[in-house]
């Protein structure tokens, strides 16, 4: 074996500091060593021809690079090798792995290339030698190769015959993400795919997992030809126009031959669904990174001429997209997944020859609808001058509008892909039927006391009183008087001091404040962490803004965020995290230990913390702390609050944001672009509420009333009656019981196969018991077996609901 550290040291001594290529499992120890070292640079390349050209460019810049590749990639490399390096005499060292070497056992796709590798290198004019297995011989061969390159100014290839490197670095750890693994994504696809549809699976573990999960005559498993699965599917889609054709691509494979996108966009096969499972790595060869982290595949698809494209950031959105069979293609579905593969992963037991003939024979039984005519009808006609225009509209500053398509009157694909959230849908139904005890929607009845309502009534809030102010635009940060009242709230309640001029901004409710915070601190496709479970609008807001929601499971306990973020790198690669405390839906209140860990992780990773504390006046088992009271979060956190829940006035759309001055400055700019000022009459009401001398007393009374409701519910909805409490509510105005016990007791007709337990129980309670609650699944997968109910309804409604639920 060759010590990889000694081998890299020898290359560094020769002046080599750059490495580029496409991974092979034989090269994994070498690539990991290069990535781990400070003095070497691993430059991502999407195909072998790109890698050789990049290395040639580095040579022109007086740097030395090594190209790493498998012999199956020589087909991509041969063009620049013969038309760039040969005529320009550009010397580059190639490390080529010899898969399919005659006399060895290997996969069928490597057989032919394995037979011709020596002849192919020779025909291309490349001197080559097999790298010896022993370290002394290997270093001598490396020295000979470097001497040859320097003297002859030509490429030279060292050929590896197996796993010859002894690893010095530990294997690259699998990053922990909330995204589904490939196996789960494939199961979702198989559950929703048209049964007549053809599925083309890209090479590597994707095809192997598909075969292991389900083998059908309609399946085609690419065992090689990396990057060409979408082109194969394109051809089948044109030839069998009456069938849906699904291609499962990987991010590395898709990047290898991006020209396929343009070909698909040009001929527009409306029966083609292009699915990219993106784990940001070459998973089959050791999980080395691809370049996909900086790529927007959805925007790329629209730019290439696809009719529709969307991000599917979880299994539910992927399933919903697959169910939308009325959308014409070509379609692209971008599905982020985690790294790793299923246990006991098999390989196709059919030979490639038989896989191809089985599919071809199956498709012979299909009578395509005039495939030649369809192909000709979709062939792009070049306008005068020979340029193709897909008419993708742009914004004023020239940025592409990725939501528009070539279809007339197209709507935003992200929004049209989202349904109305469940609590609103259920609440609307409950409001239409007064007999239903409605515990579904958080519209608190604990409003301001009578004396304060009368004081507001006595204020002159007529238009005439505001006529002078109404003729001018309000400061985008809100009125200074209201900002001063907000500053006084934090001074008097928490002993915190904020500058109303530079650190406070008034918004149209808490949701706008969260939206502005995300707009300022993150960019499109950035990862934003949310806990699972969490408030349903977070994920929807992130998707609307084209951010990437990263759900992190939060286990029930006394210090939930501390446990959730226990790993040192828990927030690495995350631009922001939303923390809701006191929380909707569980009633959890973050502990001092939680805040200490949140602060440490955020400080280490450079992550913003957005603290949604709209229920800050509702806590009864644990004191509440604003994020900016934590020393480590003083400069990297944003507080979100509102009047809606605190003062029982959800129709009063006034909220606020407290943040470092640079955040407020940019948020005010965005607010000015999107909304202009907040309603000045609403601001006056809000100011009066905050300036009331008795506000803390009646807010404490409200919190006590909710605590009493909580106590009643816990004593009524017991485990003996099917309700279990993994979390004890500590604040807010919600309960989140686990209801598998209720599910087991309810009539069979309400227990539908494949339905989440919480969904089934919510439907049962609504239809059979006349109680409206929200299924817990809308708050994330951890809520699938839960329901959420609110504690802020009138006494008669609450008491009736408790009676009916047992």
Secondary structure, 3 states (H helix, E strand, C coil): CEEHHHHHHHHHHCCEEEEEECCCHHHHHHHHHHHHCCCCEEEECCCHHHHHHHHHHHHHCCCEEEEEEEHHHHHHHHHHHHHHHHHHCCCCEEEEECCCCCCCCCCHHHHHHHHHHHHHHHHCCCEEEECCCCHHHHHHHHHHHHHHHHHHCCCEEEEECCCCEECCCCCCCCCCCCCCCHHHHHHHHHHHCCCCCEEEECCCHHHHHHHHHCCCCCEEECCCCCCCHHHHHHHHHHHCCCCCEEEEEEHHHHHHCCHHHHHHHHHCCCCEEEEEEECCEEHHHCCEECCHHHCCHHHHHHHHCCCEEEECCCHHHHHHHHHCCCCCCCEEEEEECCCCCCCCCCCCCCCHHHHHHHHHHHHHCCCCCCHHHHHHHHCCCCCCCCCCCCCCCECCCCCECCCCCCCCCCCCHHHHCCCCCHHHHHHHHHHCCCCCEECCCCCCCCCCCHHHHHHHHHCCCCCHHHHHHHCCCCCCCCCHHHHHHHHHHHHHHHCCCCCCCCCEEEECHHHHHHHHHHHHHCCCCCEEEEEECCCHHHHHHHHHCCCEEEEEECCCCCCHHHHHCCCCCCCCCEEEEEEECCCCCCCCCCCHHHHHHHHHHHHHHCCEEEEECCCCCCECCCCCCCHHHCHHHCCCEEEEEECCCCCCCCCCCCEEEECCHHHHHHHHHHHHHHCCCCCHHHHHHHHHHHCCCCHHHHHHHHHHHHHHHHHHHHHHCCHHHCCECCCCCCECCEECCECHHHHHHCCHHHCCCCCCHHHHHHHHHHHHHCEECEEHHHHCHHHCCEEEEECCCCHHHHHHHHHHHC
